[in-house]
Amino acid sequence: MRDISNYKLVVCIIKTGYVSKLVKAAKKIGVEGITEFHGRGTAHTQGITAKLGLTHDPERDIIMTAVPKEMVDDVVQTFKSKGKLAEKNTGILFVVNLRRCGGIAHVLEAFL
């Protein structure tokens, strides 16, 4: 494994249905690869939703991409706007520092 401390992992957990928009927008700004998968949230909402007569959909999609730190702000802004993350109960986005990574040798050669 190589030191890739100049890379960050951008993770976005979002309502089902937004992934294709986010992937397309990320590719436009130069993101090379994205991993996406489906998940199910466990937020405690049963009491509130029952009393208000609302429904709660725990289904979520998760997107992860490792990008050079110079691209993080653009990726975050793109995911926030295309994923409508300013709206209530849409999703969450966070960035994780990476220190070591394996399996993306073609990318590592370009940046190291």
N, C-alpha and C positions, 0 to 999 in steps of 0.2 A: 504494500500500500504506500501511496505517496502523500506527501504533505500538500494539501490544497487549501491552505488557510485563506487564499484569496477568493475562494468560492463560498457562496451562501446557499442554503436550501430554502426555497420559498414554498410554503405549504398553504393551501387554501382549501378549507372545508366549506362547501357551499350547497345550497338547495339543488336538488336534482333538476336538470334542464339547462344549466348555465355552462356546462363543461365545453361544449363545442364552440361557443362564443369565445370563451377564455383561451382555448387552445389556438384557435384561428388568430386571435389578436396577439397572442404571445409569439407565434411564428412570424407575424408581420414585423415585430420589433427585434427579431433575431434570436429568439430562444430556439435552441436546436432540438431539445428533447423534453418531453413531459411524460410523467407517469400518472395515470389516472385510475382510480378504482372507486367502487361503491361501498358505502358504509351505512350504519344505522346509529343515530344518536340515542342517548339515554337521559335526556333532560327530564327533570321532574315537573311535569305539567298537568298531571291527571286531575288534580283538584281544581285548578284554575280553569282549565278547558271545559270541564263538566259543568261548573257553575255558570260560565258565560255562554255555554252552548257552542263552543268553538271546537274545531278539530285540530289535532297536532300531527304533523307528518314528520317522523323522525328520520326519513330517508335522506341521505346526503351523498354527495360526490366529493372525492378528495383528489386534489391535484398537487403534484410535487415536481419541482424542477430545480436542478442545481445550476446556478449561473454565476459568472464572475461578479465580484462585488460592485463593479462599475455599472452593471445592468440592474441591480436590485431595485433601485428607485423606480425605474421605468416599468419593471415587471409588477411591482406592488401597485403602482398607479393604474396600470392597465387592468389588473385583476379587480381592483377596487371599483373602477368605473364600469367595466363590462359585466362584472358580477353584481353590481348594484349593492355593494357591501355597506353603503351608508343607510340603506333601508333596514328597518327592524327585522330581526329573525331571518336574515338572509344567509349569513355565514360568518366565518372568522378567517383571518389571514395572519400568518406569522412567519418570521424569518429566523433560521437557525444557523449558527456558525458551523462550518465544516472544518475539520482538522485533517482527516485522512479519508481516502476513498480509493476504491478499486473498481475495475470494470468499465471505465470510460477512458481507456488509453488514448484513443484518437483525439479526445478533447484535451486531455492532460498535456499531450505533446505540443499542442498549439499554444498553451498558456504558460508552460513552465520553461 
